Amino acid sequence: METALPVIFTALMALAMLLYVVMDGYDLGVGILLRGVDDADKDRMIASIGPFWDANETWLVLGVGLLLVAFPMAHGVILGALYLPVAAMLIGLILRGVAFDFRVKARASHKPLWNFTFWFGSLMASFAQGFMLGSYILGFRNDAVGLAFATAIGLALCAGYALLGAGWLVLKAEGELRQRALRWAYRSLWLTGVGIAAVSIATPWVSPRIFEKWFELPQLFFLLPIPVVTALVFAATEGSIRRLRKGHSQRDWVPFAGAIILFVLAFAGLAYSLFPYLVIDRMTIWDAAAATGSLKIMLVGAAVTLPMILIYTVYVYRVFWGRSAELSYE
């Protein structure tokens, strides 16, 4: 039990972060795509995420909370090393929240400012999350290679979130906005594919330990399905978007589903690369874990909290599923 509990909490934390990336990722992506459309389309885009975006951030709170209570030593090291990008992410999320409410209450002359703030906050939070991930993968290196890698991951994650956001809009929007979302989805898919490929090549290149985990025999043969399935999902999603743009298909769910699967596969590969370290090459999950007695008590709390959040999430998506209505703050 003493050995298993850190693994259980790592799995719970990973699940919370994956759900956050997918759920808050699409509404951050909608915010990233907000530039370049008229006010009516901006309202429709924000209306599509209105019932969901605030609750989606619950998964981030849960994931960071699990890191704090279950792995306090790693929590201090990770957030200490990532202090500036964490602050940038929080500022971006705050800007989004303020802009969401103020844009409808502001005078007409001020509305463009709040639209810009919502877009900038979305971009800032997305890039900061990607930058943190890139820095984390390399063990918080501050040299030129580390900063370049973190910046590349930041840009790749922005493209991935834009893909999720575009796929969401294909599901929720109608008419010209839906067609525009399909164009966004097509471009974002290719940018995301380039990002995934670049990260997949660069990560083992900059980390000998990760290179050995992926390319030594016999694990190379067992891991080969991950990149193969990723390529097949990419091809299927790309073909579906092309057919939707030409009106040859009505499967509006495919771009969003394909984007989610790509994220899940990338997350699975990353989790394999990093495990069992919480601080790369410095601190394993067992080194960083809290006392066994504390973990047992917290597991009871997690067993109650996690199902409640899942039930609430399913209920909200069930109630507000379908094409989005006009924006209303009533």
C-alpha positions in Angstrom: 0.0 0.0 0.0 2.9 2.4 0.8 4.2 1.9 -2.7 0.8 1.9 -4.4 -0.6 5.1 -3.0 1.8 7.5 -4.7 1.0 5.7 -8.0 -2.7 6.1 -7.4 -2.4 9.8 -6.7 -0.1 10.3 -9.7 -2.9 8.7 -11.9 -5.6 10.9 -10.3 -3.4 14.0 -10.8 -2.7 13.0 -14.4 -6.4 12.4 -15.1 -7.3 15.8 -13.7 -4.7 17.6 -15.8 -5.7 15.7 -19.0 -9.4 16.6 -18.4 -8.3 20.2 -17.8 -6.2 20.4 -21.0 -9.1 19.0 -23.1 -12.0 20.9 -21.5 -10.4 24.2 -20.8 -8.3 23.8 -23.9 -11.2 24.1 -26.3 -12.5 27.3 -24.6 -9.0 28.8 -24.5 -8.9 27.8 -28.2 -12.1 29.7 -28.9 -10.6 32.7 -27.3 -7.4 32.4 -29.4 -9.6 32.3 -32.5 -11.6 35.4 -31.5 -9.5 37.8 -33.5 -10.5 38.7 -37.1 -14.3 38.1 -36.9 -17.1 40.7 -36.5 -18.9 41.4 -33.3 -21.8 39.2 -34.0 -19.5 36.2 -34.5 -17.5 37.1 -31.4 -20.8 36.9 -29.5 -21.7 33.6 -31.0 -18.2 32.2 -30.2 -18.3 33.3 -26.6 -21.9 32.0 -26.3 -20.7 28.5 -27.3 -18.5 28.3 -24.3 -20.5 30.4 -21.9 -22.1 27.6 -19.8 -18.8 25.6 -19.6 -15.6 27.7 -19.5 -15.6 28.7 -15.8 -16.3 25.2 -14.6 -13.7 23.7 -16.8 -11.0 25.4 -14.7 -12.1 23.2 -11.8 -9.9 20.5 -13.1 -6.8 22.7 -13.0 -7.5 23.5 -9.3 -8.0 19.8 -8.6 -4.8 18.8 -10.3 -2.7 21.4 -8.6 -4.4 20.6 -5.3 -3.5 17.0 -5.6 0.1 17.9 -6.3 0.2 20.1 -3.2 -1.3 17.7 -0.8 0.1 14.4 -2.1 3.5 15.5 -3.3 4.4 18.6 -1.2 8.1 18.4 -1.9 7.7 18.3 -5.6 5.0 21.0 -5.4 7.5 23.4 -3.9 10.2 22.6 -6.5 8.0 22.7 -9.5 6.1 25.9 -8.7 9.3 27.6 -7.5 11.0 26.9 -10.8 8.0 27.9 -12.8 7.0 31.0 -10.8 7.0 33.5 -13.7 5.0 31.4 -16.2 2.6 30.4 -13.5 2.0 34.0 -12.7 1.6 34.7 -16.5 -1.0 31.9 -16.8 -3.0 33.2 -13.8 -2.9 36.8 -15.2 -4.2 35.5 -18.5 -7.0 33.5 -16.8 -8.0 36.6 -14.8 -8.0 38.8 -17.9 -10.4 36.3 -19.5 -12.7 36.2 -16.6 -12.9 40.0 -16.3 -13.3 40.5 -20.1 -16.1 37.9 -20.3 -18.3 39.9 -17.9 -17.2 43.4 -18.8 -17.5 43.1 -22.6 -21.3 43.0 -22.4 -21.6 45.8 -19.9 -19.1 48.2 -21.4 -20.0 51.1 -23.7 -19.9 50.3 -27.4 -16.6 52.2 -27.8 -15.0 50.1 -25.1 -16.2 46.7 -26.3 -13.2 46.2 -28.7 -10.9 46.6 -25.7 -12.6 43.8 -23.8 -12.7 41.6 -26.9 -8.9 42.1 -27.3 -8.5 41.4 -23.5 -10.3 38.1 -23.8 -8.2 37.1 -26.8 -5.0 38.2 -25.2 -5.8 36.5 -21.9 -6.6 33.3 -23.8 -3.3 33.4 -25.8 -1.3 34.4 -22.7 -2.6 31.5 -20.6 -2.2 29.0 -23.4 1.3 29.9 -24.2 2.3 30.0 -20.5 1.0 26.5 -20.0 2.9 25.2 -23.0 6.1 27.0 -21.8 5.7 25.4 -18.4 5.4 22.0 -19.9 8.4 22.4 -22.1 10.5 23.7 -19.2 9.3 20.8 -17.0 10.2 18.2 -19.6 13.8 19.4 -19.6 14.1 19.6 -15.9 13.8 23.4 -15.8 16.9 24.1 -17.9 17.5 27.9 -18.2 20.0 27.8 -21.1 19.3 28.6 -24.7 18.2 25.1 -25.6 15.8 24.9 -22.6 14.2 28.3 -23.4 13.9 27.5 -27.1 12.3 24.2 -26.4 9.9 25.7 -23.9 8.9 28.4 -26.4 8.3 25.8 -29.1 6.1 23.8 -26.8 4.2 27.0 -25.9 3.5 27.7 -29.6 2.6 24.1 -30.3 0.1 24.1 -27.4 -1.5 27.3 -28.7 -2.0 25.5 -32.0 -3.4 22.5 -30.3 -5.9 24.6 -28.3 -6.9 26.4 -31.5 -7.6 23.0 -33.0 -9.8 22.0 -30.0 -11.6 25.4 -30.2 -12.2 25.1 -33.9 -13.6 21.6 -33.5 -15.9 22.8 -30.7 -17.2 25.6 -33.0 -17.9 23.1 -35.8 -20.1 21.3 -33.3 -21.8 24.4 -31.9 -22.0 27.0 -34.7 -24.0 27.3 -37.8 -23.8 29.0 -41.2 -20.7 31.1 -42.1 -19.2 30.7 -38.6 -19.2 27.0 -39.0 -17.5 27.2 -42.3 -14.9 29.5 -40.9 -14.4 27.1 -38.0 -13.7 24.3 -40.5 -11.0 26.4 -42.1 -9.5 27.2 -38.7 -9.6 23.5 -37.8 -7.8 22.5 -41.0 -4.9 25.0 -40.5 -4.7 24.3 -36.8 -4.6 20.5 -37.4 -1.5 20.8 -39.5 0.2 23.2 -37.1 -0.7 20.8 -34.2 0.7 17.9 -36.3 4.0 19.7 -36.9 4.1 20.6 -33.2 3.5 17.0 -32.1 6.2 15.7 -34.5 8.7 18.4 -33.4 8.1 17.6 -29.7 8.3 13.8 -30.3 11.7 14.3 -32.0 13.1 16.9 -29.7 12.2 15.4 -26.4 14.3 12.2 -26.7 17.0 14.2 -28.5 17.5 16.5 -25.5 17.0 13.8 -22.8 19.2 10.7 -23.1 17.0 9.0 -20.4 13.8 9.5 -22.5 15.7 8.4 -25.6 16.5 5.1 -24.0 13.0 4.5 -22.7 11.6 4.8 -26.3 14.2 3.4 -28.6 15.9 0.5 -26.8 14.7 -3.0 -27.6 12.3 -4.6 -26.9 10.1 -1.6 -25.7 10.5 0.0 -29.1 8.1 -2.6 -30.6 5.6 -2.3 -27.8 5.5 1.5 -28.1 5.4 1.7 -31.9 1.5 1.6 -31.9 1.4 5.1 -30.3 3.0 7.0 -33.2 1.2 4.8 -35.7 -2.2 5.4 -34.2 -1.4 9.1 -33.9 -0.6 9.3 -37.6 -3.8 7.4 -38.5 -6.0 9.6 -36.3 -4.4 12.7 -37.9 -5.1 11.4 -41.4 -8.7 10.5 -40.5 -9.3 13.9 -39.0 -7.7 15.8 -41.9 -9.8 13.8 -44.4 -13.0 14.4 -42.4 -12.4 18.2 -42.3 -11.9 18.3 -46.0 -15.2 16.4 -46.6 -17.1 18.6 -44.2 -15.8 21.7 -46.0 -17.0 20.3 -49.3 -20.4 19.3 -47.8 -19.8 15.6 -48.4 -20.2 14.7 -44.7 -22.4 15.6 -41.8 -20.1 14.2 -39.1 -19.5 17.5 -37.3 -18.2 15.6 -34.3 -15.2 14.2 -36.0 -12.8 17.2 -35.9 -13.4 17.7 -32.1 -13.1 14.0 -31.4 -10.0 13.7 -33.5 -8.4 16.6 -31.7 -9.2 15.0 -28.3 -7.7 11.7 -29.3 -4.5 13.4 -30.6 -4.2 15.1 -27.2 -4.8 11.8 -25.3 -2.2 10.0 -27.4 0.3 12.8 -26.9 -0.4 12.9 -23.2 0.1 9.1 -22.9 3.4 9.3 -24.7 4.5 12.1 -22.4 3.4 10.3 -19.3 5.4 7.3 -20.3 8.5 9.4 -21.0 8.3 11.2 -17.6 7.3 8.4 -15.2 8.3 7.8 -12.5 9.8 11.3 -12.0 7.8 14.3 -10.7 10.9 16.4 -11.0 12.9 15.1 -13.9 15.9 13.0 -13.0 15.8 14.4 -9.5 12.7 13.3 -7.6 10.5 10.3 -8.1 6.8 10.1 -7.0 7.9 8.0 -4.0 10.6 10.5 -3.0 8.1 13.4 -3.2 5.0 11.7 -1.6 3.5 12.7 1.7 3.3 10.3 4.6 1.3 7.1 4.0 -1.3 8.0 6.7 -1.9 11.4 5.1 -2.3 9.8 1.7 -4.9 7.4 3.0 -7.0 10.2 4.4 -6.7 12.3 1.3 -7.6 9.3 -0.9 -11.0 9.2 0.9 -11.5 12.9 0.0 -10.5 12.4 -3.6 -12.9 9.4 -3.8 -15.7 11.7 -2.9 -14.7 14.8 -4.8 -13.7 13.4 -8.1 -17.0 11.6 -8.8 -19.0 14.7 -7.8 -17.1 16.8 -10.3 -17.5 14.2 -13.0 -21.3 14.0 -12.4 -21.6 17.7 -12.4 -19.6 18.0 -15.6 -21.7 15.3 -17.4 -24.9 17.0 -16.3 -23.8 20.5 -17.5 -22.8 19.1 -20.9 -26.0 17.1 -21.2 -28.1 20.2 -20.4 -26.4 22.6 -22.8 -25.5 20.2 -25.6 -26.5 21.1 -29.2 -26.0 24.2 -31.3 -25.4 27.3 -29.2 -28.1 30.0 -28.8 -27.5 33.8 -29.0 -25.3 35.2 -26.3 -27.2 36.2 -23.1 -25.9 37.3 -19.7 -29.3 37.1 -18.1 
